[in-house]
Amino acid sequence: MQNTLHDLVLKATGANDAFQLETIQSLWSGYGYILRYGLTGCDHDSVIVKHVKLSAPGLQLPGSDEELSHRRKIRSYQIETVWYQRWARHCDADCRVPVCLAFEMLGDDIVLVLEDLHPVGFPQRRSTAGDQEIHTCLNWLANFHATFIGEKPKGLWPTGTYWHLQTRPHELAALQDIALKNAAPAIDQKLRDTPYQTFVHGDAKLANFCFSADGRQVAAVDFQYVGGGCGIKDVAYFIDSCLGQDECQRRERELLDIYFQALQQALRRQQKTVDADAVERDWRALYPMAWTDFHRFLKGWNPGYWSPNSYSERLARQVIAQL
């Protein structure tokens, strides 16, 4: 397989030689690796190889949580290839993503050869985010959502994100908060009913953004859960990935204002036919729903973690009361 990957990289880049520089990370649950290859004799100094082994984990009992998770992961990698082949080209410098240089199915394996973002101005990952990084990522999300508003997610998840209600029956069954469990279908339906559907990244956490050295430019990676949906779901998830509960509450209006200002500008710049003010009114009102929808998944996934006085718990009680 190492020789096959080597030959695929040469074919994709036209390089004279290719050599593995490092293993960047293993994929979740043993599904493969992300590798960096160095190159000589071509326009690229390096590329990223995402090698997915669909048959690596053994199948579990039909209908079990493990079997459902396995099928979801397989589908997510297949969808990521569609994203790079069909949709990624629509992203411009304001919602930068890697260029896909090649894609191959090798038996039960998927191999993507992707542009390395490090040498083209995005060399840094952040484990914590300052104001500049948060602002930059919210701007990326706004431009991404504006780019795909009104599009049908052909070949992608009909409903993006890895936590939406239909894809997480075991976490719902484990949820001990009966009021939240009973409200979950209505919350999900509210998010589905918005007339302003777009594509969501689906896993827009801080770890999936690559930054310029000054934090003013950013590109996003990891499109396994990209699909249709309400853009505010990405925003709630991203903010939750950056800040503690108290700060999420304190800065809610400030951060939403930053996002919606960028969204309105992007919609107008791209000459979208939707009413930008109407989109903002609708999505801003759905922010508590989106937050509570993700909280529903987390609380079923890790039932004993949540303090009754946390921001997420207080917001969930407000949403349930409104319903």
Secondary structure, DSSP 8 states (H G I E B T S, - for coil): -HHHHHHHHHHHH--SEEEEEEEEEE-GGGSEEEEEEEEESSS-SEEEEEEEETTSS---STTSHHHHHHHHHHHHHHHHHHIIIIIGGG--GGGB---EEEEEEETTEEEEEEE-SGGGT--B--SS--HHHHHHHHHHHHHHHHHHTT---TTSBSS-SS--GGG-HHHHHH---HHHHHHHHHHHHHHHH-S--EEE-S---GGGEEE-TTSS-EEE---TT-EEE-THHHHHHHHHHHS-HHHHHHTHHHHHHHHHHHHHHHHHHTT-SS-HHHHHHHHHHHHHHHHHHHHHHHHHHSTT---TTSHHHHHHHHHHHH-
